[in-house]
Amino acid sequence: MDSKLLELLVCPVSKTSLVYMREHNELWCAVSKLAYSINDGIPSLLPDEARELSDAELERG
């Protein structure tokens, strides 16, 4: 994930910063508790396609 791009991206739900989770190939938002997938280097920031994060995942992350 390009660091410059990551600086510009925000969660479409909470409008807060996203964290790149390399091992999951996802962008995580702790505020909205959503994980956005990255496919072929392109983040999918559609809330309807996001995965809900569990409290356990957020604690480990």
C-alpha positions as CSV (number, residue, x, y, z in Angstrom):
1,M,0.0,0.0,0.0
2,D,1.4,3.4,-1.0
3,S,2.0,5.5,2.1
4,K,1.1,8.7,0.3
5,L,-2.3,7.2,-0.7
6,L,-2.9,5.9,2.8
7,E,-2.4,9.4,4.2
8,L,-5.3,10.6,2.0
9,L,-7.7,7.8,2.6
10,V,-10.3,8.0,5.4
11,C,-13.2,5.7,6.4
12,P,-16.3,6.7,4.5
13,V,-18.4,6.1,7.6
14,S,-16.5,7.7,10.4
15,K,-14.2,10.1,8.3
16,T,-11.2,8.9,10.4
17,S,-7.9,7.6,9.4
18,L,-7.5,4.0,8.2
19,V,-4.7,1.6,9.2
20,Y,-3.2,-0.8,6.7
21,M,-3.2,-4.3,8.0
22,R,-0.7,-6.0,5.7
23,E,-1.3,-9.6,7.0
24,H,-5.0,-9.2,6.2
25,N,-4.5,-7.1,3.1
26,E,-7.2,-4.7,4.5
27,L,-7.6,-1.2,5.7
28,W,-9.1,-1.1,9.2
29,C,-11.1,1.6,10.9
30,A,-11.2,1.3,14.7
31,V,-14.0,3.9,15.1
32,S,-16.5,2.3,12.7
33,K,-15.1,-1.2,13.4
34,L,-15.0,-1.9,9.6
35,A,-12.3,-3.6,7.5
36,Y,-12.1,-2.6,3.8
37,S,-10.5,-5.1,1.4
38,I,-7.7,-4.3,-1.0
39,N,-8.0,-6.0,-4.4
40,D,-5.2,-5.8,-6.9
41,G,-3.8,-2.8,-5.0
42,I,-7.1,-0.9,-5.1
43,P,-8.9,-0.3,-1.8
44,S,-12.7,-1.0,-1.9
45,L,-14.1,1.7,0.4
46,L,-17.7,0.8,0.0
47,P,-19.4,0.4,3.5
48,D,-21.8,-2.3,2.1
49,E,-18.8,-4.4,1.1
50,A,-16.8,-3.9,4.3
51,R,-16.3,-6.6,6.9
52,E,-17.2,-5.9,10.5
53,L,-14.3,-6.2,12.9
54,S,-14.6,-8.1,16.2
55,D,-13.4,-6.6,19.5
56,A,-10.8,-9.3,19.6
57,E,-9.4,-8.3,16.2
58,L,-9.3,-4.6,17.2
59,E,-7.4,-5.5,20.4
60,R,-4.8,-7.6,18.5
61,G,-4.5,-5.1,15.7
